[in-house]
Amino acid sequence: MTASVSLKGVGKRYVKYDDIPLLISRFRMRAGNKRSAFWALRDIDLEVEPGESFGVIGRNGSGKSTMFRMLAGVTAPTEGTVRVRGRVAPLISVGIGFHPELTGRENVYVNGIILGMTRQEIDKRFDMILDFAEVHEFIDTPVKFYSSGMFVRLGFAVAVAADPEVLLVDEVLAVGDLAFQLRCYDRMEEIRREGATVLVVSHNMNAIRRLCQRTMVIHDGKHVFTGETDEAVSLYNDILGNLNLAGTGEQSSHVEILDFSIIGARGKVSSHVETGDELTFRMDVRFREASDDPAFGFRIHKDTGQEVYSENTMLRQYGPVKAGESMRIEFRIRAALPTSSYIAKAMAFNHKSEGNLRAVSESISFFVSGRPFVKGTADLAAVFDVERLEGDPTTGNGQAQVPQPFSGD
């Protein structure tokens, strides 16, 4: 099968301008900036087949959007070859392809023609585009007055109405509400089943897991991994954990958090655990001032921001601590969590005192895998008992045979 998307040895170099302070440039009698080469991407190889949904993940600045701009034809590679076969519908920026002074109706026709549709095709699909975008009242209003959500709804509706053979989606769905995102996911899955290739960039790991069979991890402009999505998400969380980039913390004049880490079932620092494993959050703290009543806590969120669990030790007594004294605190839980990405934070404080006495750790991310069909905020490990019935149970004549229990998915 011929690949819909093919990149071979692709790299993209930009010229970076570094400003020289004005006084120094005047003293040296030369220009106020200097140039240097910056490689946004280097040595990228990729093939994506028709009918495949493929994810691209990596931290900000890793080169994901640069790669999508080359696939969309917005920019050319500095080295290597980029081949995209078929009609391409790019959604790589909010409002891309829309003229702000034109109305929504006019932009539908302009953008549709840019995507390869004829006027007759747009006429035929206009009502469908309007229904999907839900901007009926504003379709004859200049789009410069649209919100970012309205931009995305209309742009996505036009893109999928064009029957693309390659759909590029770069994070723009994040500005839409949940109901619209779910409609988009269903529509992308529908066009994928019809044979289109869908490429998705997102920092929402749940969206990547839902949409993509395979995923590429890019870090600092270089290819790190391409393969099964859960493995890619796990590796991405390892990168975030190693770089400690999930979030920032706050220290206080009273207590300092020296370290916060996750210890997996094997007793080693880890960013990947299996559902049901014992999971330990370890925090080392040092008290800058004496404390009569120290307390500690931690909180777990999904990467979507939804709180999953939090607890603290405010009802427990650990006795006073002296200034300069250090402590190690471990919170142990069973990872009764569905397959997903999570973020954890820890806190240390003296809840009977006033002032800036609370310290919050840096956020750390981790990935739980093992039971992908479990949904929600907790894995309650339901046990299913199944019985075969003889006769018709609606008439009261059904009789159960020996129960055949099974558990899990």
Contacts in CASP RR format, 6 or more apart in sequence:
PFRMAT RR
TARGET T0000
AUTHOR 0000-0000-0000
METHOD contacts of the structure
MODEL  1
MTASVSLKGVGKRYVKYDDIPLLISRFRMRAGNKRSAFWALRDIDLEVEP
GESFGVIGRNGSGKSTMFRMLAGVTAPTEGTVRVRGRVAPLISVGIGFHP
ELTGRENVYVNGIILGMTRQEIDKRFDMILDFAEVHEFIDTPVKFYSSGM
FVRLGFAVAVAADPEVLLVDEVLAVGDLAFQLRCYDRMEEIRREGATVLV
VSHNMNAIRRLCQRTMVIHDGKHVFTGETDEAVSLYNDILGNLNLAGTGE
QSSHVEILDFSIIGARGKVSSHVETGDELTFRMDVRFREASDDPAFGFRI
HKDTGQEVYSENTMLRQYGPVKAGESMRIEFRIRAALPTSSYIAKAMAFN
HKSEGNLRAVSESISFFVSGRPFVKGTADLAAVFDVERLEGDPTTGNGQA
QVPQPFSGD
1 49 0 8 1.000
1 50 0 8 1.000
2 50 0 8 1.000
2 85 0 8 1.000
3 47 0 8 1.000
3 48 0 8 1.000
3 49 0 8 1.000
3 50 0 8 1.000
3 83 0 8 1.000
3 85 0 8 1.000
4 48 0 8 1.000
4 49 0 8 1.000
4 50 0 8 1.000
4 51 0 8 1.000
4 52 0 8 1.000
4 84 0 8 1.000
4 85 0 8 1.000
4 86 0 8 1.000
4 165 0 8 1.000
4 166 0 8 1.000
4 197 0 8 1.000
5 46 0 8 1.000
5 47 0 8 1.000
5 48 0 8 1.000
5 54 0 8 1.000
5 71 0 8 1.000
5 83 0 8 1.000
5 84 0 8 1.000
5 85 0 8 1.000
5 166 0 8 1.000
5 197 0 8 1.000
5 199 0 8 1.000
6 46 0 8 1.000
6 47 0 8 1.000
6 48 0 8 1.000
6 81 0 8 1.000
6 82 0 8 1.000
6 83 0 8 1.000
6 84 0 8 1.000
7 44 0 8 1.000
7 45 0 8 1.000
7 46 0 8 1.000
7 47 0 8 1.000
7 67 0 8 1.000
7 70 0 8 1.000
7 71 0 8 1.000
7 80 0 8 1.000
7 81 0 8 1.000
7 82 0 8 1.000
7 83 0 8 1.000
8 45 0 8 1.000
8 80 0 8 1.000
8 81 0 8 1.000
9 43 0 8 1.000
9 44 0 8 1.000
9 45 0 8 1.000
9 79 0 8 1.000
9 80 0 8 1.000
9 81 0 8 1.000
10 41 0 8 1.000
10 43 0 8 1.000
10 44 0 8 1.000
10 45 0 8 1.000
10 67 0 8 1.000
10 70 0 8 1.000
10 77 0 8 1.000
10 79 0 8 1.000
10 80 0 8 1.000
10 81 0 8 1.000
10 82 0 8 1.000
11 39 0 8 1.000
11 40 0 8 1.000
11 41 0 8 1.000
11 42 0 8 1.000
11 43 0 8 1.000
11 44 0 8 1.000
11 77 0 8 1.000
11 78 0 8 1.000
11 79 0 8 1.000
11 80 0 8 1.000
12 39 0 8 1.000
12 40 0 8 1.000
12 41 0 8 1.000
12 66 0 8 1.000
12 67 0 8 1.000
12 70 0 8 1.000
12 75 0 8 1.000
12 77 0 8 1.000
12 78 0 8 1.000
13 37 0 8 1.000
13 38 0 8 1.000
13 39 0 8 1.000
13 40 0 8 1.000
13 78 0 8 1.000
13 79 0 8 1.000
14 37 0 8 1.000
14 38 0 8 1.000
14 39 0 8 1.000
14 40 0 8 1.000
15 35 0 8 1.000
15 36 0 8 1.000
15 37 0 8 1.000
15 38 0 8 1.000
16 35 0 8 1.000
16 36 0 8 1.000
16 37 0 8 1.000
16 38 0 8 1.000
17 33 0 8 1.000
17 34 0 8 1.000
17 35 0 8 1.000
18 33 0 8 1.000
18 34 0 8 1.000
18 35 0 8 1.000
18 36 0 8 1.000
19 32 0 8 1.000
19 33 0 8 1.000
20 30 0 8 1.000
20 31 0 8 1.000
20 32 0 8 1.000
20 33 0 8 1.000
20 34 0 8 1.000
22 32 0 8 1.000
25 31 0 8 1.000
25 32 0 8 1.000
39 221 0 8 1.000
40 61 0 8 1.000
40 63 0 8 1.000
40 66 0 8 1.000
40 221 0 8 1.000
41 63 0 8 1.000
41 66 0 8 1.000
41 67 0 8 1.000
41 218 0 8 1.000
41 221 0 8 1.000
41 222 0 8 1.000
42 221 0 8 1.000
42 222 0 8 1.000
43 222 0 8 1.000
43 223 0 8 1.000
44 67 0 8 1.000
44 218 0 8 1.000
44 221 0 8 1.000
44 223 0 8 1.000
45 223 0 8 1.000
46 216 0 8 1.000
46 223 0 8 1.000
46 226 0 8 1.000
48 54 0 8 1.000
48 197 0 8 1.000
48 199 0 8 1.000
49 197 0 8 1.000
50 165 0 8 1.000
50 195 0 8 1.000
50 196 0 8 1.000
50 197 0 8 1.000
51 192 0 8 1.000
51 193 0 8 1.000
51 195 0 8 1.000
51 196 0 8 1.000
51 197 0 8 1.000
51 198 0 8 1.000
52 192 0 8 1.000
52 197 0 8 1.000
52 198 0 8 1.000
52 213 0 8 1.000
52 214 0 8 1.000
53 188 0 8 1.000
53 189 0 8 1.000
53 192 0 8 1.000
53 197 0 8 1.000
53 198 0 8 1.000
53 199 0 8 1.000
53 200 0 8 1.000
53 211 0 8 1.000
53 212 0 8 1.000
53 213 0 8 1.000
54 197 0 8 1.000
54 198 0 8 1.000
54 199 0 8 1.000
54 200 0 8 1.000
54 212 0 8 1.000
54 213 0 8 1.000
54 214 0 8 1.000
54 215 0 8 1.000
54 216 0 8 1.000
55 199 0 8 1.000
55 200 0 8 1.000
55 201 0 8 1.000
55 202 0 8 1.000
55 208 0 8 1.000
55 211 0 8 1.000
55 212 0 8 1.000
55 214 0 8 1.000
55 215 0 8 1.000
55 216 0 8 1.000
55 229 0 8 1.000
55 232 0 8 1.000
56 64 0 8 1.000
56 67 0 8 1.000
56 68 0 8 1.000
56 199 0 8 1.000
56 200 0 8 1.000
56 201 0 8 1.000
56 215 0 8 1.000
56 216 0 8 1.000
56 218 0 8 1.000
57 64 0 8 1.000
57 201 0 8 1.000
57 202 0 8 1.000
57 203 0 8 1.000
57 205 0 8 1.000
57 208 0 8 1.000
57 215 0 8 1.000
57 216 0 8 1.000
57 217 0 8 1.000
57 218 0 8 1.000
57 232 0 8 1.000
57 233 0 8 1.000
57 236 0 8 1.000
58 64 0 8 1.000
58 203 0 8 1.000
58 217 0 8 1.000
58 218 0 8 1.000
58 219 0 8 1.000
58 236 0 8 1.000
58 239 0 8 1.000
59 219 0 8 1.000
59 239 0 8 1.000
59 240 0 8 1.000
59 243 0 8 1.000
59 245 0 8 1.000
61 221 0 8 1.000
62 218 0 8 1.000
62 219 0 8 1.000
62 220 0 8 1.000
62 221 0 8 1.000
63 218 0 8 1.000
63 221 0 8 1.000
64 170 0 8 1.000
64 201 0 8 1.000
64 218 0 8 1.000
65 92 0 8 1.000
65 170 0 8 1.000
65 171 0 8 1.000
65 201 0 8 1.000
66 75 0 8 1.000
67 218 0 8 1.000
68 90 0 8 1.000
68 92 0 8 1.000
68 168 0 8 1.000
68 170 0 8 1.000
68 199 0 8 1.000
68 201 0 8 1.000
69 75 0 8 1.000
69 92 0 8 1.000
70 76 0 8 1.000
70 77 0 8 1.000
70 82 0 8 1.000
71 82 0 8 1.000
71 84 0 8 1.000
71 88 0 8 1.000
71 90 0 8 1.000
71 166 0 8 1.000
71 168 0 8 1.000
71 199 0 8 1.000
72 88 0 8 1.000
72 90 0 8 1.000
72 92 0 8 1.000
72 168 0 8 1.000
73 82 0 8 1.000
73 84 0 8 1.000
73 88 0 8 1.000
74 90 0 8 1.000
74 92 0 8 1.000
76 82 0 8 1.000
84 166 0 8 1.000
85 165 0 8 1.000
85 166 0 8 1.000
86 165 0 8 1.000
86 166 0 8 1.000
87 115 0 8 1.000
87 116 0 8 1.000
87 162 0 8 1.000
87 163 0 8 1.000
87 164 0 8 1.000
87 165 0 8 1.000
87 166 0 8 1.000
88 164 0 8 1.000
88 165 0 8 1.000
88 166 0 8 1.000
88 167 0 8 1.000
88 168 0 8 1.000
89 115 0 8 1.000
89 159 0 8 1.000
89 160 0 8 1.000
89 162 0 8 1.000
89 164 0 8 1.000
89 166 0 8 1.000
89 167 0 8 1.000
89 168 0 8 1.000
90 96 0 8 1.000
90 159 0 8 1.000
90 168 0 8 1.000
90 170 0 8 1.000
91 152 0 8 1.000
91 155 0 8 1.000
91 156 0 8 1.000
91 159 0 8 1.000
91 167 0 8 1.000
91 168 0 8 1.000
91 169 0 8 1.000
91 170 0 8 1.000
91 172 0 8 1.000
91 173 0 8 1.000
92 168 0 8 1.000
92 169 0 8 1.000
92 170 0 8 1.000
92 172 0 8 1.000
93 170 0 8 1.000
93 172 0 8 1.000
94 148 0 8 1.000
94 149 0 8 1.000
94 151 0 8 1.000
94 152 0 8 1.000
94 172 0 8 1.000
94 175 0 8 1.000
95 143 0 8 1.000
95 151 0 8 1.000
95 152 0 8 1.000
95 155 0 8 1.000
97 107 0 8 1.000
97 110 0 8 1.000
97 111 0 8 1.000
97 114 0 8 1.000
98 104 0 8 1.000
98 107 0 8 1.000
98 111 0 8 1.000
98 143 0 8 1.000
98 151 0 8 1.000
98 154 0 8 1.000
98 155 0 8 1.000
99 106 0 8 1.000
99 107 0 8 1.000
99 110 0 8 1.000
99 143 0 8 1.000
100 142 0 8 1.000
100 143 0 8 1.000
100 144 0 8 1.000
101 142 0 8 1.000
101 144 0 8 1.000
102 110 0 8 1.000
102 142 0 8 1.000
102 143 0 8 1.000
103 139 0 8 1.000
103 140 0 8 1.000
103 141 0 8 1.000
103 142 0 8 1.000
103 143 0 8 1.000
104 135 0 8 1.000
104 138 0 8 1.000
104 139 0 8 1.000
104 140 0 8 1.000
104 141 0 8 1.000
104 142 0 8 1.000
104 143 0 8 1.000
104 146 0 8 1.000
104 154 0 8 1.000
105 139 0 8 1.000
105 140 0 8 1.000
107 143 0 8 1.000
107 154 0 8 1.000
108 122 0 8 1.000
108 126 0 8 1.000
108 129 0 8 1.000
108 139 0 8 1.000
108 154 0 8 1.000
108 158 0 8 1.000
109 119 0 8 1.000
109 122 0 8 1.000
111 155 0 8 1.000
111 158 0 8 1.000
112 122 0 8 1.000
112 158 0 8 1.000
112 161 0 8 1.000
112 162 0 8 1.000
113 119 0 8 1.000
113 122 0 8 1.000
115 158 0 8 1.000
115 159 0 8 1.000
115 162 0 8 1.000
115 164 0 8 1.000
116 162 0 8 1.000
117 125 0 8 1.000
117 161 0 8 1.000
117 162 0 8 1.000
122 161 0 8 1.000
125 161 0 8 1.000
128 157 0 8 1.000
128 161 0 8 1.000
129 154 0 8 1.000
129 157 0 8 1.000
129 158 0 8 1.000
129 161 0 8 1.000
130 136 0 8 1.000
130 139 0 8 1.000
130 157 0 8 1.000
132 153 0 8 1.000
132 156 0 8 1.000
132 157 0 8 1.000
132 160 0 8 1.000
132 161 0 8 1.000
132 183 0 8 1.000
132 187 0 8 1.000
133 150 0 8 1.000
133 153 0 8 1.000
133 154 0 8 1.000
133 155 0 8 1.000
133 156 0 8 1.000
133 157 0 8 1.000
134 153 0 8 1.000
134 180 0 8 1.000
135 146 0 8 1.000
135 150 0 8 1.000
135 153 0 8 1.000
135 154 0 8 1.000
138 145 0 8 1.000
138 146 0 8 1.000
138 150 0 8 1.000
143 150 0 8 1.000
143 151 0 8 1.000
143 154 0 8 1.000
146 154 0 8 1.000
148 175 0 8 1.000
148 176 0 8 1.000
149 175 0 8 1.000
149 176 0 8 1.000
149 177 0 8 1.000
149 180 0 8 1.000
152 172 0 8 1.000
152 173 0 8 1.000
152 175 0 8 1.000
152 176 0 8 1.000
152 180 0 8 1.000
153 176 0 8 1.000
153 180 0 8 1.000
156 172 0 8 1.000
156 173 0 8 1.000
156 184 0 8 1.000
156 187 0 8 1.000
159 167 0 8 1.000
160 167 0 8 1.000
160 187 0 8 1.000
160 188 0 8 1.000
160 191 0 8 1.000
163 191 0 8 1.000
163 196 0 8 1.000
164 191 0 8 1.000
164 196 0 8 1.000
165 195 0 8 1.000
165 196 0 8 1.000
165 197 0 8 1.000
166 196 0 8 1.000
166 197 0 8 1.000
166 199 0 8 1.000
167 188 0 8 1.000
167 191 0 8 1.000
167 196 0 8 1.000
167 197 0 8 1.000
167 198 0 8 1.000
167 199 0 8 1.000
168 199 0 8 1.000
169 188 0 8 1.000
169 198 0 8 1.000
169 199 0 8 1.000
169 200 0 8 1.000
169 201 0 8 1.000
169 202 0 8 1.000
170 201 0 8 1.000
171 201 0 8 1.000
171 202 0 8 1.000
171 203 0 8 1.000
173 180 0 8 1.000
173 181 0 8 1.000
173 184 0 8 1.000
173 202 0 8 1.000
173 207 0 8 1.000
174 202 0 8 1.000
174 203 0 8 1.000
174 204 0 8 1.000
181 207 0 8 1.000
185 207 0 8 1.000
185 210 0 8 1.000
185 211 0 8 1.000
188 198 0 8 1.000
188 200 0 8 1.000
188 211 0 8 1.000
189 211 0 8 1.000
191 198 0 8 1.000
192 198 0 8 1.000
198 211 0 8 1.000
200 207 0 8 1.000
200 208 0 8 1.000
200 211 0 8 1.000
200 212 0 8 1.000
202 208 0 8 1.000
203 303 0 8 1.000
204 303 0 8 1.000
204 304 0 8 1.000
205 233 0 8 1.000
205 236 0 8 1.000
205 237 0 8 1.000
205 303 0 8 1.000
205 340 0 8 1.000
205 341 0 8 1.000
205 367 0 8 1.000
206 302 0 8 1.000
206 303 0 8 1.000
206 304 0 8 1.000
206 340 0 8 1.000
206 341 0 8 1.000
208 215 0 8 1.000
208 229 0 8 1.000
208 232 0 8 1.000
208 233 0 8 1.000
209 229 0 8 1.000
209 230 0 8 1.000
209 233 0 8 1.000
209 339 0 8 1.000
209 340 0 8 1.000
209 372 0 8 1.000
212 229 0 8 1.000
213 228 0 8 1.000
213 229 0 8 1.000
214 226 0 8 1.000
214 227 0 8 1.000
214 228 0 8 1.000
214 229 0 8 1.000
214 232 0 8 1.000
215 226 0 8 1.000
215 227 0 8 1.000
215 228 0 8 1.000
215 229 0 8 1.000
215 232 0 8 1.000
215 233 0 8 1.000
216 223 0 8 1.000
216 225 0 8 1.000
216 226 0 8 1.000
216 227 0 8 1.000
216 232 0 8 1.000
217 223 0 8 1.000
217 224 0 8 1.000
217 225 0 8 1.000
217 226 0 8 1.000
217 232 0 8 1.000
217 235 0 8 1.000
217 236 0 8 1.000
217 239 0 8 1.000
218 224 0 8 1.000
219 239 0 8 1.000
224 235 0 8 1.000
224 239 0 8 1.000
225 231 0 8 1.000
225 232 0 8 1.000
225 235 0 8 1.000
226 232 0 8 1.000
230 339 0 8 1.000
230 367 0 8 1.000
230 369 0 8 1.000
230 372 0 8 1.000
233 341 0 8 1.000
233 367 0 8 1.000
234 271 0 8 1.000
234 272 0 8 1.000
234 367 0 8 1.000
234 369 0 8 1.000
236 367 0 8 1.000
237 271 0 8 1.000
237 272 0 8 1.000
237 341 0 8 1.000
237 365 0 8 1.000
237 366 0 8 1.000
237 367 0 8 1.000
238 271 0 8 1.000
238 272 0 8 1.000
240 246 0 8 1.000
240 271 0 8 1.000
240 364 0 8 1.000
240 365 0 8 1.000
241 271 0 8 1.000
241 364 0 8 1.000
241 365 0 8 1.000
244 362 0 8 1.000
244 364 0 8 1.000
246 343 0 8 1.000
246 362 0 8 1.000
246 363 0 8 1.000
246 364 0 8 1.000
246 365 0 8 1.000
247 362 0 8 1.000
247 363 0 8 1.000
248 362 0 8 1.000
248 363 0 8 1.000
249 257 0 8 1.000
249 345 0 8 1.000
249 360 0 8 1.000
249 361 0 8 1.000
249 362 0 8 1.000
249 363 0 8 1.000
250 358 0 8 1.000
250 359 0 8 1.000
250 360 0 8 1.000
251 257 0 8 1.000
251 359 0 8 1.000
252 288 0 8 1.000
252 349 0 8 1.000
252 356 0 8 1.000
252 357 0 8 1.000
252 358 0 8 1.000
252 359 0 8 1.000
253 288 0 8 1.000
253 289 0 8 1.000
253 356 0 8 1.000
253 357 0 8 1.000
254 287 0 8 1.000
254 288 0 8 1.000
254 289 0 8 1.000
254 291 0 8 1.000
254 349 0 8 1.000
254 350 0 8 1.000
254 353 0 8 1.000
254 356 0 8 1.000
254 357 0 8 1.000
254 358 0 8 1.000
254 359 0 8 1.000
255 285 0 8 1.000
255 286 0 8 1.000
255 287 0 8 1.000
255 288 0 8 1.000
255 289 0 8 1.000
255 291 0 8 1.000
255 294 0 8 1.000
255 348 0 8 1.000
255 349 0 8 1.000
255 350 0 8 1.000
255 357 0 8 1.000
255 358 0 8 1.000
255 359 0 8 1.000
256 285 0 8 1.000
256 286 0 8 1.000
256 287 0 8 1.000
256 288 0 8 1.000
256 359 0 8 1.000
257 283 0 8 1.000
257 284 0 8 1.000
257 285 0 8 1.000
257 346 0 8 1.000
257 348 0 8 1.000
257 359 0 8 1.000
257 360 0 8 1.000
257 361 0 8 1.000
258 284 0 8 1.000
258 285 0 8 1.000
258 286 0 8 1.000
258 326 0 8 1.000
259 282 0 8 1.000
259 283 0 8 1.000
259 284 0 8 1.000
260 281 0 8 1.000
260 282 0 8 1.000
260 283 0 8 1.000
260 284 0 8 1.000
260 345 0 8 1.000
260 346 0 8 1.000
260 361 0 8 1.000
260 362 0 8 1.000
260 364 0 8 1.000
261 269 0 8 1.000
261 281 0 8 1.000
261 282 0 8 1.000
261 364 0 8 1.000
262 269 0 8 1.000
262 270 0 8 1.000
262 271 0 8 1.000
262 273 0 8 1.000
262 279 0 8 1.000
262 280 0 8 1.000
262 281 0 8 1.000
262 282 0 8 1.000
262 344 0 8 1.000
262 364 0 8 1.000
262 366 0 8 1.000
263 269 0 8 1.000
263 270 0 8 1.000
263 279 0 8 1.000
263 280 0 8 1.000
263 281 0 8 1.000
263 282 0 8 1.000
263 330 0 8 1.000
264 270 0 8 1.000
264 273 0 8 1.000
264 277 0 8 1.000
264 278 0 8 1.000
264 279 0 8 1.000
264 280 0 8 1.000
265 273 0 8 1.000
265 274 0 8 1.000
265 277 0 8 1.000
265 278 0 8 1.000
265 279 0 8 1.000
267 280 0 8 1.000
270 366 0 8 1.000
271 364 0 8 1.000
271 365 0 8 1.000
271 366 0 8 1.000
271 367 0 8 1.000
272 366 0 8 1.000
272 367 0 8 1.000
272 369 0 8 1.000
273 279 0 8 1.000
273 335 0 8 1.000
273 366 0 8 1.000
273 367 0 8 1.000
273 368 0 8 1.000
273 369 0 8 1.000
274 335 0 8 1.000
274 368 0 8 1.000
274 369 0 8 1.000
274 370 0 8 1.000
275 335 0 8 1.000
275 336 0 8 1.000
275 337 0 8 1.000
275 338 0 8 1.000
275 339 0 8 1.000
275 368 0 8 1.000
275 369 0 8 1.000
275 370 0 8 1.000
275 371 0 8 1.000
275 374 0 8 1.000
275 379 0 8 1.000
276 334 0 8 1.000
276 335 0 8 1.000
276 336 0 8 1.000
276 379 0 8 1.000
277 334 0 8 1.000
277 335 0 8 1.000
278 332 0 8 1.000
278 333 0 8 1.000
278 334 0 8 1.000
278 335 0 8 1.000
279 332 0 8 1.000
279 333 0 8 1.000
279 334 0 8 1.000
279 335 0 8 1.000
280 330 0 8 1.000
280 331 0 8 1.000
280 332 0 8 1.000
281 298 0 8 1.000
281 330 0 8 1.000
281 331 0 8 1.000
281 332 0 8 1.000
281 333 0 8 1.000
281 344 0 8 1.000
281 346 0 8 1.000
282 328 0 8 1.000
282 329 0 8 1.000
282 330 0 8 1.000
283 296 0 8 1.000
283 298 0 8 1.000
283 328 0 8 1.000
283 329 0 8 1.000
283 330 0 8 1.000
283 331 0 8 1.000
283 346 0 8 1.000
283 348 0 8 1.000
283 361 0 8 1.000
284 326 0 8 1.000
284 327 0 8 1.000
284 328 0 8 1.000
284 329 0 8 1.000
285 296 0 8 1.000
285 326 0 8 1.000
285 327 0 8 1.000
285 328 0 8 1.000
285 329 0 8 1.000
285 348 0 8 1.000
285 359 0 8 1.000
286 324 0 8 1.000
286 325 0 8 1.000
286 326 0 8 1.000
286 327 0 8 1.000
287 294 0 8 1.000
287 321 0 8 1.000
287 322 0 8 1.000
287 323 0 8 1.000
287 324 0 8 1.000
287 325 0 8 1.000
287 326 0 8 1.000
287 327 0 8 1.000
288 323 0 8 1.000
288 324 0 8 1.000
289 323 0 8 1.000
290 320 0 8 1.000
290 321 0 8 1.000
290 322 0 8 1.000
290 323 0 8 1.000
291 320 0 8 1.000
291 321 0 8 1.000
291 350 0 8 1.000
291 353 0 8 1.000
292 319 0 8 1.000
292 320 0 8 1.000
292 350 0 8 1.000
292 352 0 8 1.000
293 317 0 8 1.000
293 319 0 8 1.000
293 320 0 8 1.000
293 350 0 8 1.000
293 351 0 8 1.000
293 352 0 8 1.000
293 353 0 8 1.000
294 318 0 8 1.000
294 319 0 8 1.000
294 321 0 8 1.000
294 327 0 8 1.000
294 348 0 8 1.000
294 349 0 8 1.000
294 350 0 8 1.000
295 312 0 8 1.000
295 313 0 8 1.000
295 314 0 8 1.000
295 316 0 8 1.000
295 348 0 8 1.000
295 349 0 8 1.000
295 350 0 8 1.000
295 351 0 8 1.000
296 312 0 8 1.000
296 313 0 8 1.000
296 329 0 8 1.000
296 331 0 8 1.000
296 346 0 8 1.000
296 347 0 8 1.000
296 348 0 8 1.000
296 349 0 8 1.000
297 310 0 8 1.000
297 311 0 8 1.000
297 312 0 8 1.000
297 313 0 8 1.000
297 331 0 8 1.000
297 346 0 8 1.000
297 347 0 8 1.000
297 348 0 8 1.000
298 310 0 8 1.000
298 311 0 8 1.000
298 312 0 8 1.000
298 331 0 8 1.000
298 344 0 8 1.000
298 345 0 8 1.000
298 346 0 8 1.000
298 347 0 8 1.000
299 307 0 8 1.000
299 309 0 8 1.000
299 310 0 8 1.000
299 344 0 8 1.000
299 345 0 8 1.000
299 346 0 8 1.000
299 347 0 8 1.000
300 307 0 8 1.000
300 308 0 8 1.000
300 309 0 8 1.000
300 310 0 8 1.000
300 342 0 8 1.000
300 343 0 8 1.000
300 344 0 8 1.000
301 307 0 8 1.000
301 308 0 8 1.000
301 342 0 8 1.000
301 343 0 8 1.000
301 344 0 8 1.000
302 308 0 8 1.000
302 340 0 8 1.000
302 341 0 8 1.000
302 342 0 8 1.000
302 343 0 8 1.000
302 377 0 8 1.000
303 340 0 8 1.000
303 341 0 8 1.000
303 342 0 8 1.000
303 343 0 8 1.000
303 365 0 8 1.000
305 343 0 8 1.000
306 377 0 8 1.000
308 337 0 8 1.000
308 342 0 8 1.000
308 377 0 8 1.000
308 378 0 8 1.000
309 333 0 8 1.000
311 331 0 8 1.000
312 347 0 8 1.000
314 351 0 8 1.000
321 327 0 8 1.000
329 346 0 8 1.000
329 348 0 8 1.000
331 346 0 8 1.000
335 368 0 8 1.000
336 378 0 8 1.000
336 379 0 8 1.000
336 380 0 8 1.000
336 381 0 8 1.000
337 368 0 8 1.000
337 377 0 8 1.000
337 378 0 8 1.000
337 379 0 8 1.000
338 368 0 8 1.000
338 371 0 8 1.000
338 374 0 8 1.000
338 375 0 8 1.000
338 376 0 8 1.000
338 377 0 8 1.000
338 378 0 8 1.000
338 379 0 8 1.000
339 368 0 8 1.000
339 369 0 8 1.000
339 370 0 8 1.000
339 371 0 8 1.000
339 372 0 8 1.000
339 374 0 8 1.000
340 367 0 8 1.000
340 368 0 8 1.000
341 365 0 8 1.000
341 366 0 8 1.000
341 367 0 8 1.000
342 365 0 8 1.000
342 366 0 8 1.000
342 367 0 8 1.000
342 368 0 8 1.000
343 363 0 8 1.000
343 364 0 8 1.000
343 365 0 8 1.000
343 366 0 8 1.000
344 363 0 8 1.000
344 364 0 8 1.000
344 365 0 8 1.000
344 366 0 8 1.000
345 360 0 8 1.000
345 361 0 8 1.000
345 362 0 8 1.000
345 363 0 8 1.000
345 364 0 8 1.000
346 360 0 8 1.000
346 361 0 8 1.000
347 358 0 8 1.000
347 359 0 8 1.000
347 360 0 8 1.000
347 361 0 8 1.000
348 358 0 8 1.000
348 359 0 8 1.000
349 357 0 8 1.000
349 358 0 8 1.000
349 359 0 8 1.000
350 357 0 8 1.000
371 379 0 8 1.000
371 408 0 8 1.000
371 409 0 8 1.000
373 409 0 8 1.000
374 409 0 8 1.000
381 407 0 8 1.000
381 408 0 8 1.000
382 407 0 8 1.000
382 408 0 8 1.000
383 405 0 8 1.000
383 407 0 8 1.000
383 408 0 8 1.000
384 405 0 8 1.000
384 406 0 8 1.000
384 407 0 8 1.000
384 408 0 8 1.000
385 403 0 8 1.000
385 405 0 8 1.000
386 403 0 8 1.000
386 404 0 8 1.000
386 405 0 8 1.000
386 406 0 8 1.000
387 400 0 8 1.000
387 401 0 8 1.000
387 403 0 8 1.000
387 404 0 8 1.000
388 400 0 8 1.000
388 401 0 8 1.000
388 404 0 8 1.000
389 398 0 8 1.000
389 399 0 8 1.000
389 400 0 8 1.000
389 401 0 8 1.000
390 398 0 8 1.000
390 399 0 8 1.000
390 400 0 8 1.000
390 401 0 8 1.000
391 397 0 8 1.000
391 398 0 8 1.000
391 399 0 8 1.000
392 398 0 8 1.000
END
